[in-house]
Amino acid sequence: MQLVKDGVISSQEAIVLLENLADKADNGSSERTSATDTAADEQTSAEADDQSAAADQAAEDLRNAHSTLADLQQQLQDKQRQIRATEEQITVLDTLEDLEDLSAEKAEERSKLQADLVTMKEDAERLADQVKAAKQVVDDLQAKAWQDTRDDFDTTDWAEDFSQTFSDLGKRMGTIGTQVGKAVRDAMTTVSDNVDWKDVKIKVPGVVSASFDHEFLFEHIAAPAVEMRIANGDVHIQPSINDNVSIRGQFKIYGHYDEPTPLAALMARSQVDVSNDHIVFSVPNKRIRADLDVYLPKRLYDHTSIKILNGNLAVDGFNGQDFYAKLTNGSGTFNDVTLQLLNVEDINGSVHYNSGKVDELMGQTMNGTLTAKAPFKSAELSTVNGTIRVTATTNELHKLIANSTSGTIKVSVPASLGLTGQAQSKVGAVRSRLSHLSSEPVRGTVGQRLQLDRTTDSGDVAELELTAGAGAIMLKDNDNEDN
């Protein structure tokens, strides 16, 4: 303006000069703004690259941690399977001991298994500690990943232009989602690749895994010996309609098994050996319940041995020489049997010989009743907490020995049978309804004793030796009514 006043330039030239100066100022400002924006973009890009590298490293660390965890978990599962298998083997051997079938070789095998089991459990504890530590590493890495994500949100400049802010947020969310999703996806892929999901099972103790029926059929068998060992289940022996051996079973398997089918699992834990030499059927595994209907050809069997840990035994229409039965928790019932020797031991259960003909009868119970209603020539019966009931229906009885610690002894004999021996109760009473005895019960300090002496026209004489501890002894003729 001063130049115009001084007449140096015209007003038109002054306007052109001012316009040129304004254009230069605008160009300078634009250049400075452009330079600033370029620097900011370069810094943002560098930060994004650093964040991406950090996220990739975090994903790699998390993936490796998951892989390590999966490997340790697999090792622990394998070790636990070995422990379960060893424990099952030891249980089977313990059951054989309960069934009195544990040989010296099997006892040595059990000792070795028990030592191996201790070592395996120590290894399992070590692996469990390593799994716990690996899980903590995974948890820490996951927590750090989520903390970094939250910090990334917290450091966002929300004071920027509204539209630009949400645009940047969209980009950030896309990047973060991709990174986190990639980490989780890679981790889950690693776990899926390293874990055999077929081996992941929910163990529910006491729940039936399989229940099925099956018949073992063996044709034209002439075996003279029968041997059965059952850990859990009822056994019913009865005559077959032909010369085939049929064992029809209802089976329940408790807990996990590795075999492809329930029948395969049963066979892996059983012994089935049927030939013309012997009939052997053994299920000594406590995780299997086997309720059996056993059909045997009608013939004279030389030797029969039945042992049941938890279950009942019923025998119908059987003909043999020596029959041994051992029951732990269950009752034994014998109907229409013809045997030279019947020997039954029972811990918690009753024994009933109802019909048939036995030369020698032997029975022992701990807690249960002993009942003999059918003919026998001699018998030796004993119980601790139970009642002994004997009914001799013929004069074939030669000798009876009965002993009860806490229970009652009841004996009924034919009136035509002569008697000798004695009946004595150490604490209880001796009550007699026998006819033609030459003496009466004699009371002692606490108990009673009766001398048995009777002669009959038949000339048959039976010797009775009856002893009771705290219980009573009751005697009568068959012609008398029951008490």
PALO-192890 format. One record per residue (C-alpha): residue number from 0; residue in one letter; chain; z, x, y. Coordinates in nm, 3 decimals. Example, Ala and Ser with C-alpha at 12.3 -4.5 7.8 and 13.67 -1.06 7.14 Angstrom:
2
     n   res   chain        pz        px        py
     0     A       A     0.780     1.230    -0.450
     1     S       A     0.714     1.367    -0.106
//
This chain:
483
     n   res   chain        pz        px        py
     0     M       A     0.000     0.000     0.000
     1     Q       A     0.073     0.290     0.233
     2     L       A    -0.274     0.429     0.167
     3     V       A    -0.426     0.096     0.273
     4     K       A    -0.222     0.095     0.597
     5     D       A    -0.331     0.450     0.672
     6     G       A    -0.694     0.354     0.612
     7     V       A    -0.739     0.602     0.330
     8     I       A    -0.853     0.335     0.082
     9     S       A    -0.960    -0.021     0.117
    10     S       A    -0.761    -0.315    -0.011
    11     Q       A    -1.017    -0.372    -0.287
    12     E       A    -0.981    -0.013    -0.405
    13     A       A    -0.601    -0.049    -0.400
    14     I       A    -0.620    -0.353    -0.633
    15     V       A    -0.839    -0.161    -0.879
    16     L       A    -0.595     0.133    -0.869
    17     L       A    -0.294    -0.090    -0.945
    18     E       A    -0.475    -0.253    -1.239
    19     N       A    -0.552     0.089    -1.386
    20     L       A    -0.188     0.199    -1.353
    21     A       A    -0.067    -0.121    -1.526
    22     D       A    -0.307    -0.067    -1.817
    23     K       A    -0.174     0.289    -1.868
    24     A       A     0.186     0.166    -1.866
    25     D       A     0.106    -0.099    -2.127
    26     N       A    -0.071     0.153    -2.348
    27     G       A     0.227     0.391    -2.336
    28     S       A     0.472     0.119    -2.429
    29     S       A     0.254     0.008    -2.719
    30     E       A     0.228     0.362    -2.846
    31     R       A     0.606     0.410    -2.831
    32     T       A     0.664     0.074    -3.006
    33     S       A     0.409     0.157    -3.273
    34     A       A     0.570     0.494    -3.339
    35     T       A     0.914     0.335    -3.367
    36     D       A     0.787     0.070    -3.610
    37     T       A     0.615     0.333    -3.822
    38     A       A     0.934     0.537    -3.851
    39     A       A     1.136     0.228    -3.944
    40     D       A     0.883     0.131    -4.209
    41     E       A     0.894     0.480    -4.357
    42     Q       A     1.276     0.470    -4.369
    43     T       A     1.274     0.124    -4.530
    44     S       A     1.021     0.241    -4.789
    45     A       A     1.231     0.546    -4.870
    46     E       A     1.543     0.332    -4.907
    47     A       A     1.353     0.091    -5.132
    48     D       A     1.233     0.382    -5.346
    49     D       A     1.590     0.513    -5.373
    50     Q       A     1.718     0.167    -5.468
    51     S       A     1.444     0.126    -5.727
    52     A       A     1.521     0.466    -5.881
    53     A       A     1.893     0.386    -5.887
    54     A       A     1.825     0.048    -6.045
    55     D       A     1.601     0.208    -6.309
    56     Q       A     1.870     0.464    -6.389
    57     A       A     2.133     0.190    -6.411
    58     A       A     1.910    -0.007    -6.646
    59     E       A     1.856     0.303    -6.861
    60     D       A     2.231     0.375    -6.875
    61     L       A     2.306     0.014    -6.968
    62     R       A     2.035     0.016    -7.233
    63     N       A     2.174     0.336    -7.389
    64     A       A     2.528     0.195    -7.380
    65     H       A     2.417    -0.120    -7.559
    66     S       A     2.231     0.087    -7.818
    67     T       A     2.540     0.298    -7.885
    68     L       A     2.755    -0.015    -7.911
    69     A       A     2.513    -0.182    -8.152
    70     D       A     2.503     0.127    -8.373
    71     L       A     2.883     0.149    -8.389
    72     Q       A     2.913    -0.222    -8.461
    73     Q       A     2.665    -0.188    -8.748
    74     Q       A     2.865     0.101    -8.892
    75     L       A     3.184    -0.105    -8.865
    76     Q       A     3.021    -0.404    -9.038
    77     D       A     2.901    -0.181    -9.323
    78     K       A     3.247    -0.033    -9.363
    79     Q       A     3.409    -0.376    -9.361
    80     R       A     3.167    -0.492    -9.633
    81     Q       A     3.265    -0.191    -9.842
    82     I       A     3.632    -0.276    -9.790
    83     R       A     3.581    -0.638    -9.897
    84     A       A     3.390    -0.530   -10.208
    85     T       A     3.659    -0.279   -10.303
    86     E       A     3.937    -0.531   -10.243
    87     E       A     3.755    -0.780   -10.465
    88     Q       A     3.727    -0.519   -10.742
    89     I       A     4.099    -0.446   -10.715
    90     T       A     4.179    -0.818   -10.723
    91     V       A     3.976    -0.858   -11.042
    92     L       A     4.164    -0.570   -11.204
    93     D       A     4.495    -0.719   -11.088
    94     T       A     4.391    -1.047   -11.249
    95     L       A     4.311    -0.865   -11.572
    96     E       A     4.662    -0.722   -11.560
    97     D       A     4.802    -1.073   -11.513
    98     L       A     4.597    -1.181   -11.813
    99     E       A     4.725    -0.876   -12.007
   100     D       A     4.374    -0.736   -12.045
   101     L       A     4.405    -0.423   -11.828
   102     S       A     4.317    -0.117   -12.034
   103     A       A     4.423     0.238   -11.949
   104     E       A     4.069     0.314   -11.832
   105     K       A     4.068     0.010   -11.603
   106     A       A     4.413     0.105   -11.470
   107     E       A     4.279     0.449   -11.377
   108     E       A     3.979     0.289   -11.211
   109     R       A     4.210     0.065   -11.007
   110     S       A     4.413     0.365   -10.888
   111     K       A     4.096     0.536   -10.767
   112     L       A     3.980     0.219   -10.591
   113     Q       A     4.316     0.184   -10.420
   114     A       A     4.292     0.543   -10.292
   115     D       A     3.936     0.484   -10.171
   116     L       A     4.049     0.165    -9.999
   117     V       A     4.307     0.355    -9.793
   118     T       A     4.039     0.600    -9.675
   119     M       A     3.793     0.322    -9.592
   120     K       A     4.053     0.133    -9.389
   121     E       A     4.127     0.450    -9.190
   122     D       A     3.754     0.490    -9.121
   123     A       A     3.734     0.125    -9.017
   124     E       A     4.021     0.170    -8.770
   125     R       A     3.848     0.475    -8.620
   126     L       A     3.520     0.285    -8.586
   127     A       A     3.703    -0.013    -8.433
   128     D       A     3.847     0.218    -8.165
   129     Q       A     3.500     0.358    -8.096
   130     V       A     3.354     0.008    -8.070
   131     K       A     3.628    -0.086    -7.825
   132     A       A     3.552     0.220    -7.610
   133     A       A     3.177     0.151    -7.622
   134     K       A     3.237    -0.210    -7.515
   135     Q       A     3.438    -0.083    -7.218
   136     V       A     3.149     0.143    -7.115
   137     V       A     2.908    -0.152    -7.131
   138     D       A     3.147    -0.370    -6.931
   139     D       A     3.187    -0.100    -6.663
   140     L       A     2.812    -0.052    -6.628
   141     Q       A     2.752    -0.426    -6.605
   142     A       A     3.027    -0.460    -6.345
   143     K       A     2.873    -0.175    -6.141
   144     A       A     2.529    -0.337    -6.159
   145     W       A     2.661    -0.665    -6.024
   146     Q       A     2.865    -0.484    -5.756
   147     D       A     2.553    -0.299    -5.637
   148     T       A     2.369    -0.629    -5.625
   149     R       A     2.644    -0.788    -5.417
   150     D       A     2.658    -0.487    -5.182
   151     D       A     2.283    -0.511    -5.136
   152     F       A     2.324    -0.867    -5.016
   153     D       A     2.619    -0.777    -4.794
   154     T       A     2.431    -0.501    -4.607
   155     T       A     2.136    -0.722    -4.514
   156     D       A     2.090    -0.754    -4.132
   157     W       A     2.115    -1.129    -4.082
   158     A       A     2.073    -1.093    -3.703
   159     E       A     1.702    -1.017    -3.733
   160     D       A     1.435    -1.261    -3.649
   161     F       A     1.483    -1.578    -3.853
   162     S       A     1.144    -1.579    -4.020
   163     Q       A     1.144    -1.202    -4.079
   164     T       A     1.494    -1.219    -4.229
   165     F       A     1.398    -1.476    -4.486
   166     S       A     1.078    -1.290    -4.560
   167     D       A     1.275    -0.971    -4.629
   168     L       A     1.530    -1.168    -4.829
   169     G       A     1.254    -1.305    -5.046
   170     K       A     1.130    -0.953    -5.111
   171     R       A     1.481    -0.829    -5.186
   172     M       A     1.551    -1.115    -5.424
   173     G       A     1.226    -1.048    -5.604
   174     T       A     1.309    -0.679    -5.643
   175     I       A     1.670    -0.740    -5.746
   176     G       A     1.576    -1.016    -5.988
   177     T       A     1.314    -0.795    -6.147
   178     Q       A     1.556    -0.502    -6.179
   179     V       A     1.849    -0.703    -6.317
   180     G       A     1.626    -0.909    -6.542
   181     K       A     1.466    -0.592    -6.673
   182     A       A     1.806    -0.437    -6.743
   183     V       A     1.933    -0.744    -6.926
   184     R       A     1.606    -0.791    -7.113
   185     D       A     1.598    -0.428    -7.223
   186     A       A     1.962    -0.438    -7.327
   187     M       A     1.918    -0.755    -7.531
   188     T       A     1.605    -0.612    -7.693
   189     T       A     1.803    -0.304    -7.793
   190     V       A     2.082    -0.513    -7.944
   191     S       A     1.832    -0.733    -8.127
   192     D       A     1.655    -0.426    -8.266
   193     N       A     1.977    -0.265    -8.387
   194     V       A     2.164    -0.565    -8.531
   195     D       A     2.066    -0.729    -8.858
   196     W       A     2.141    -1.087    -8.768
   197     K       A     2.135    -1.189    -9.134
   198     D       A     2.462    -0.998    -9.175
   199     V       A     2.641    -1.180    -8.893
   200     K       A     2.860    -1.434    -9.071
   201     I       A     3.157    -1.646    -8.975
   202     K       A     3.436    -1.584    -9.224
   203     V       A     3.645    -1.894    -9.287
   204     P       A     3.913    -1.818    -9.549
   205     G       A     3.966    -2.081    -9.812
   206     V       A     3.636    -2.263    -9.746
   207     V       A     3.390    -2.321   -10.029
   208     S       A     3.071    -2.120    -9.984
   209     A       A     2.895    -2.268   -10.287
   210     S       A     2.957    -2.546   -10.536
   211     F       A     2.726    -2.604   -10.831
   212     D       A     2.702    -2.711   -11.195
   213     H       A     2.551    -2.498   -11.469
   214     E       A     2.523    -2.507   -11.848
   215     F       A     2.522    -2.195   -12.064
   216     L       A     2.348    -2.290   -12.389
   217     F       A     2.330    -2.065   -12.695
   218     E       A     2.154    -2.196   -13.003
   219     H       A     2.246    -2.142   -13.369
   220     I       A     2.563    -1.941   -13.313
   221     A       A     2.788    -1.856   -13.609
   222     A       A     3.047    -1.642   -13.430
   223     P       A     3.395    -1.634   -13.594
   224     A       A     3.586    -1.530   -13.279
   225     V       A     3.631    -1.689   -12.937
   226     E       A     3.769    -1.516   -12.629
   227     M       A     3.798    -1.668   -12.282
   228     R       A     3.954    -1.532   -11.962
   229     I       A     3.962    -1.762   -11.659
   230     A       A     4.133    -1.687   -11.328
   231     N       A     4.105    -2.038   -11.181
   232     G       A     3.993    -2.354   -11.354
   233     D       A     4.053    -2.603   -11.634
   234     V       A     3.916    -2.544   -11.983
   235     H       A     3.844    -2.821   -12.235
   236     I       A     3.744    -2.708   -12.584
   237     Q       A     3.586    -2.968   -12.811
   238     P       A     3.351    -2.983   -13.110
   239     S       A     2.975    -2.963   -13.071
   240     I       A     2.739    -3.207   -13.241
   241     N       A     2.533    -2.918   -13.383
   242     D       A     2.554    -2.541   -13.433
   243     N       A     2.490    -2.465   -13.066
   244     V       A     2.745    -2.328   -12.822
   245     S       A     2.740    -2.509   -12.489
   246     I       A     2.955    -2.413   -12.191
   247     R       A     2.914    -2.664   -11.911
   248     G       A     3.081    -2.562   -11.592
   249     Q       A     3.154    -2.692   -11.247
   250     F       A     3.179    -2.383   -11.029
   251     K       A     3.308    -2.322   -10.679
   252     I       A     3.275    -1.989   -10.504
   253     Y       A     3.505    -1.921   -10.211
   254     G       A     3.409    -1.679    -9.936
   255     H       A     3.102    -1.463    -9.879
   256     Y       A     2.878    -1.317   -10.146
   257     D       A     2.573    -1.091   -10.113
   258     E       A     2.374    -1.223   -10.408
   259     P       A     2.068    -1.443   -10.334
   260     T       A     2.193    -1.748   -10.529
   261     P       A     2.533    -1.890   -10.629
   262     L       A     2.447    -1.845   -10.997
   263     A       A     2.366    -1.479   -10.938
   264     A       A     2.698    -1.441   -10.757
   265     L       A     2.876    -1.601   -11.054
   266     M       A     2.703    -1.378   -11.307
   267     A       A     2.787    -1.068   -11.103
   268     R       A     3.155    -1.159   -11.127
   269     S       A     3.163    -1.284   -11.486
   270     Q       A     3.120    -1.165   -11.841
   271     V       A     2.916    -1.383   -12.075
   272     D       A     2.853    -1.241   -12.420
   273     V       A     2.766    -1.489   -12.693
   274     S       A     2.629    -1.375   -13.027
   275     N       A     2.690    -1.423   -13.398
   276     D       A     2.974    -1.171   -13.370
   277     H       A     3.179    -1.330   -13.095
   278     I       A     3.187    -1.577   -12.809
   279     V       A     3.313    -1.414   -12.489
   280     F       A     3.327    -1.596   -12.157
   281     S       A     3.528    -1.438   -11.877
   282     V       A     3.558    -1.526   -11.508
   283     P       A     3.848    -1.309   -11.389
   284     N       A     3.769    -1.346   -11.018
   285     K       A     4.022    -1.545   -10.815
   286     R       A     3.753    -1.644   -10.562
   287     I       A     3.576    -1.849   -10.828
   288     R       A     3.699    -2.175   -10.975
   289     A       A     3.541    -2.256   -11.309
   290     D       A     3.613    -2.595   -11.467
   291     L       A     3.464    -2.570   -11.815
   292     D       A     3.373    -2.806   -12.097
   293     V       A     3.326    -2.581   -12.400
   294     Y       A     3.145    -2.725   -12.703
   295     L       A     3.186    -2.516   -13.019
   296     P       A     3.024    -2.570   -13.359
   297     K       A     3.253    -2.718   -13.622
   298     R       A     3.366    -2.430   -13.842
   299     L       A     3.671    -2.221   -13.921
   300     Y       A     3.730    -1.964   -13.645
   301     D       A     3.917    -1.651   -13.746
   302     H       A     4.057    -1.558   -13.406
   303     T       A     4.073    -1.745   -13.077
   304     S       A     4.228    -1.618   -12.754
   305     I       A     4.238    -1.817   -12.431
   306     K       A     4.400    -1.690   -12.111
   307     I       A     4.408    -1.894   -11.790
   308     L       A     4.583    -1.784   -11.474
   309     N       A     4.564    -2.109   -11.276
   310     G       A     4.447    -2.409   -11.473
   311     N       A     4.500    -2.637   -11.770
   312     L       A     4.388    -2.599   -12.130
   313     A       A     4.292    -2.890   -12.355
   314     V       A     4.184    -2.838   -12.717
   315     D       A     4.045    -3.122   -12.930
   316     G       A     3.915    -3.114   -13.286
   317     F       A     3.949    -2.740   -13.343
   318     N       A     3.976    -2.567   -13.681
   319     G       A     4.085    -2.206   -13.706
   320     Q       A     4.327    -1.947   -13.832
   321     D       A     4.499    -1.780   -13.534
   322     F       A     4.492    -1.944   -13.191
   323     Y       A     4.656    -1.765   -12.896
   324     A       A     4.686    -1.923   -12.552
   325     K       A     4.849    -1.778   -12.243
   326     L       A     4.883    -1.996   -11.933
   327     T       A     5.046    -1.900   -11.605
   328     N       A     5.019    -2.211   -11.390
   329     G       A     4.900    -2.501   -11.599
   330     S       A     4.962    -2.707   -11.910
   331     G       A     4.830    -2.683   -12.264
   332     T       A     4.743    -2.986   -12.479
   333     F       A     4.636    -2.973   -12.845
   334     N       A     4.497    -3.276   -13.028
   335     D       A     4.359    -3.294   -13.382
   336     V       A     4.383    -2.919   -13.441
   337     T       A     4.409    -2.751   -13.781
   338     L       A     4.549    -2.400   -13.752
   339     Q       A     4.742    -2.145   -13.948
   340     L       A     4.904    -2.014   -13.629
   341     L       A     4.930    -2.171   -13.285
   342     N       A     5.096    -1.943   -13.031
   343     V       A     5.121    -2.069   -12.672
   344     E       A     5.290    -1.899   -12.376
   345     D       A     5.325    -2.088   -12.049
   346     I       A     5.503    -1.986   -11.730
   347     N       A     5.480    -2.295   -11.510
   348     G       A     5.360    -2.585   -11.719
   349     S       A     5.413    -2.788   -12.033
   350     V       A     5.282    -2.747   -12.387
   351     H       A     5.200    -3.050   -12.602
   352     Y       A     5.105    -3.034   -12.969
   353     N       A     5.021    -3.399   -13.030
   354     S       A     4.816    -3.426   -13.349
   355     G       A     4.677    -3.214   -13.627
   356     K       A     4.830    -2.974   -13.873
   357     V       A     4.975    -2.630   -13.798
   358     D       A     5.145    -2.397   -14.044
   359     E       A     5.327    -2.185   -13.785
   360     L       A     5.395    -2.303   -13.431
   361     M       A     5.521    -2.073   -13.156
   362     G       A     5.574    -2.186   -12.799
   363     Q       A     5.740    -2.039   -12.492
   364     T       A     5.771    -2.182   -12.143
   365     M       A     5.953    -2.080   -11.829
   366     N       A     5.938    -2.408   -11.641
   367     G       A     5.803    -2.688   -11.854
   368     T       A     5.843    -2.911   -12.156
   369     L       A     5.760    -2.815   -12.514
   370     T       A     5.654    -3.111   -12.727
   371     A       A     5.565    -3.107   -13.097
   372     K       A     5.479    -3.444   -13.249
   373     A       A     5.244    -3.340   -13.528
   374     P       A     5.326    -3.176   -13.863
   375     F       A     5.408    -2.806   -13.885
   376     K       A     5.583    -2.592   -14.146
   377     S       A     5.777    -2.360   -13.918
   378     A       A     5.826    -2.336   -13.545
   379     E       A     5.992    -2.110   -13.293
   380     L       A     6.024    -2.272   -12.951
   381     S       A     6.198    -2.151   -12.637
   382     T       A     6.222    -2.256   -12.273
   383     V       A     6.425    -2.155   -11.970
   384     N       A     6.406    -2.460   -11.747
   385     G       A     6.261    -2.734   -11.960
   386     T       A     6.305    -2.973   -12.248
   387     I       A     6.216    -2.917   -12.612
   388     R       A     6.108    -3.229   -12.802
   389     V       A     6.033    -3.201   -13.173
   390     T       A     5.937    -3.486   -13.404
   391     A       A     5.897    -3.382   -13.767
   392     T       A     5.706    -3.662   -13.937
   393     T       A     5.691    -3.515   -14.290
   394     N       A     5.908    -3.313   -14.523
   395     E       A     5.674    -3.015   -14.481
   396     L       A     5.909    -2.873   -14.216
   397     H       A     6.076    -2.560   -14.350
   398     K       A     6.225    -2.392   -14.044
   399     L       A     6.279    -2.472   -13.676
   400     I       A     6.425    -2.234   -13.420
   401     A       A     6.468    -2.384   -13.073
   402     N       A     6.634    -2.227   -12.772
   403     S       A     6.675    -2.370   -12.422
   404     T       A     6.862    -2.201   -12.139
   405     S       A     6.901    -2.492   -11.899
   406     G       A     6.723    -2.784   -12.064
   407     T       A     6.780    -3.033   -12.340
   408     I       A     6.677    -3.001   -12.705
   409     K       A     6.576    -3.321   -12.885
   410     V       A     6.495    -3.309   -13.257
   411     S       A     6.396    -3.594   -13.486
   412     V       A     6.348    -3.542   -13.862
   413     P       A     6.280    -3.768   -14.163
   414     A       A     6.591    -3.914   -14.318
   415     S       A     6.470    -3.790   -14.656
   416     L       A     6.471    -3.427   -14.544
   417     G       A     6.767    -3.209   -14.634
   418     L       A     6.911    -2.988   -14.359
   419     T       A     7.089    -2.658   -14.322
   420     G       A     7.177    -2.444   -14.019
   421     Q       A     7.356    -2.531   -13.698
   422     A       A     7.321    -2.675   -13.350
   423     Q       A     7.523    -2.519   -13.070
   424     S       A     7.544    -2.587   -12.697
   425     K       A     7.735    -2.329   -12.498
   426     V       A     7.817    -2.565   -12.212
   427     G       A     7.676    -2.907   -12.298
   428     A       A     7.728    -3.151   -12.582
   429     V       A     7.584    -3.185   -12.931
   430     R       A     7.504    -3.546   -13.015
   431     S       A     7.405    -3.640   -13.369
   432     R       A     7.265    -3.959   -13.517
   433     L       A     7.172    -3.791   -13.842
   434     S       A     7.278    -3.963   -14.160
   435     H       A     7.471    -3.813   -14.452
   436     L       A     7.598    -3.506   -14.272
   437     S       A     7.904    -3.348   -14.427
   438     S       A     8.055    -3.248   -14.091
   439     E       A     8.097    -3.366   -13.735
   440     P       A     8.037    -3.180   -13.406
   441     V       A     8.319    -2.939   -13.326
   442     R       A     8.417    -2.902   -12.963
   443     G       A     8.485    -2.552   -12.841
   444     T       A     8.641    -2.435   -12.517
   445     V       A     8.344    -2.552   -12.312
   446     G       A     8.061    -2.644   -12.551
   447     Q       A     8.009    -2.798   -12.893
   448     R       A     7.879    -2.684   -13.229
   449     L       A     7.755    -2.882   -13.528
   450     Q       A     7.713    -2.736   -13.873
   451     L       A     7.410    -2.888   -14.041
   452     D       A     7.448    -2.955   -14.411
   453     R       A     7.262    -3.239   -14.573
   454     T       A     7.129    -3.290   -14.924
   455     T       A     6.875    -3.560   -15.014
   456     D       A     6.710    -3.685   -15.328
   457     S       A     6.375    -3.537   -15.230
   458     G       A     6.506    -3.185   -15.269
   459     D       A     6.324    -3.073   -14.955
   460     V       A     6.537    -2.870   -14.716
   461     A       A     6.467    -2.755   -14.358
   462     E       A     6.662    -2.489   -14.173
   463     L       A     6.742    -2.573   -13.810
   464     E       A     6.877    -2.318   -13.562
   465     L       A     6.921    -2.493   -13.228
   466     T       A     7.081    -2.326   -12.927
   467     A       A     7.124    -2.464   -12.576
   468     G       A     7.282    -2.299   -12.277
   469     A       A     7.367    -2.557   -12.013
   470     G       A     7.185    -2.848   -12.173
   471     A       A     7.261    -3.090   -12.453
   472     I       A     7.131    -3.103   -12.810
   473     M       A     7.034    -3.442   -12.953
   474     L       A     6.961    -3.498   -13.324
   475     K       A     6.849    -3.808   -13.509
   476     D       A     6.657    -3.942   -13.806
   477     N       A     6.310    -4.080   -13.752
   478     D       A     6.428    -4.419   -13.873
   479     N       A     6.665    -4.444   -13.577
   480     E       A     6.548    -4.577   -13.244
   481     D       A     6.490    -4.344   -12.953
   482     N       A     6.766    -4.294   -12.701
//
